[in-house]
Amino acid sequence: MIKYSKFSFWFSIFGFVLLLTTLANYFGFYHYVYENDPTKLSFFIIFIFFISSIIAGHQSTKSPFNPKVTEKLWFSAQAMVSLGMIGTVIGFLIMLGNAFSDLDISSTQSAQNALKEIGTGMATALLTTLFGMSCGLILQIQLLVIEHE
């Protein structure tokens, strides 16, 4: 049986993520996120993910990996999930805080503006949750591969 290195497993995961990132960019997903996430927290989560993932790849090449670095990477994975949840709360605040303050039931324009605020808040909540949880999960998978003996 062929024994693959930890780096090759990490590289295959990272390569798959790069492929998905390229496809998402090609189909305009990141433009959609930029337009619909006023906090831009999703891009901060992506930035943390790529930096942490590259550090994880570097750790996978070391024979006795540094447990302090790996511990910080686990914290980074949890921080991405937490940032996603913070973005969810911010999205709900955007959705509920401003949408109904100037609502005039008799005006269709007022109702349309309220729905637009609700849509912006909901998009922020869902996008930051999506990026926080998926980036955190992928980094945790990479770390499990690195730590597995």
Secondary structure, 3 states (H helix, E strand, C coil): CCCCCHHHHHHHHHHHHHHHHHHHHHCCHHHHHHHHCCCCHHHHHHHHHHHHHHHHHHHHCCCCCCHHHHHHHHHHHHHHHHHHHHHHHHHHHHHHHCCCCCCCCCCHHHHHHHHHHHHHHHHHHHHHHHHHHHHHHHHHHHHHHHHCC
